Amino acid sequence: MPDPRPAGGMQVDFTAVIYEWSSRRNWFFVDVPPEPSADIADRPRMPRGFDSVRVTATVGGTTWDTSIFPGGGTYALPLKRAVLKAEQIGEGDEIAVVLFVHDG
């Protein structure tokens, strides 16, 4: 079966703990670790709003297109409510994440 990801980009695999954003209830995130965050930040790309980076994320059996956002030396990946529900995960859970970081 051919790889569904577009040419270019990079894959980042990591585990992280889900947290709720302190400024906004019911918004949940995981942080990309510092080393891959630095690698992502170093890749040349066209500027986007809030310095966001387009990614395809996979948690368990759920894959979706979204953006990651910089802050505090790492990038934050927002977790959609549908992902939390489908994967039966929530705040405080440690999860495995596969990110495909798109070029451009």
N, C-alpha and C positions, 0 to 999 in steps of 0.2 A: 504494500500500500504506500503511495507517495506521501511525503511529509506535507501536511496542510499549511505549515508556516511559510510565510513569504521568504524569498531569498534575502540574505543579509540579516542583521540583528545579532543578538546574543541570548543565550539561555542562562538563567540564574536559578539554582535550586537552593532552598533554605528552609529552616524551621523557625517559627516565631510564635510568640504568645499574642493572642487577640486581646486588644484593649479598646475601651470606649473612649472617644475623644472627650476630654474634660470640658470643652467649650460647647459641646452639642450632644445632648442625650440621643441615644440610639444610632449614633454613627460609630462604626467599628472599623478598626484598622489593624494591620500588622506592619512592623518596620522591616525593611530590607536591611540586612546587616551592613556595618560600616564598609568593609572591604568591597563587596560587590556594588554598594552605593557609590563609592569613589570611582569604580570602573565605569559605571553607568554615566556618572557626571562628566567623566573625561571623554566620552564619545562625542564627536561632532554631530550636531543636528540643528535643524531650523528651530528658532525660538518659538515656544508655545506659551499660552497663558499660564501664569503662575509658575513658569519653568517646569511644567509637567512633562512627562515622558510617556508616550503611547506604549502599552504592553498588552499581551494576552496572558491572562493568569489562569492557572489550574490549581484547584484544591480538591483532592479526592477525585470524584467523577465529574466535577463541574468546571467548565472552561468558559471564560468570558473576556471580552475586550474592555479595557478601561485605561486609566492613566495612573501613574504614581506621582507623588508630589514631594518636593524636597523640604527638609526642615530639620534643624539640629544635627546636621552632618549625615543624615540618612534619608532615604526615601520612604514614604508611607504608602501602603497599598490599601485602598478602601475595600471593604468587604460588603457586597450587596446583601440586603436582607434575604433575597432568594437563595444566595449561596449559603448563608448561615443556616437557613431552614433546610435546604436540600442535603447539606452535609451534617446536619444535627450538631452544630458547633456554636460556641458562644464565648463571651468574655472570659478570659483566663485559660482557655484551651490552647495547648500548643499544637500547631498544625504544620504540615509539610506543604510548601508552596513551590510551584514551578512557574517562573516568569519567562516569557519570551519578550525581550526588549526590541521594539521595532526601530529600524533606522529611519531617520527623517521625521 
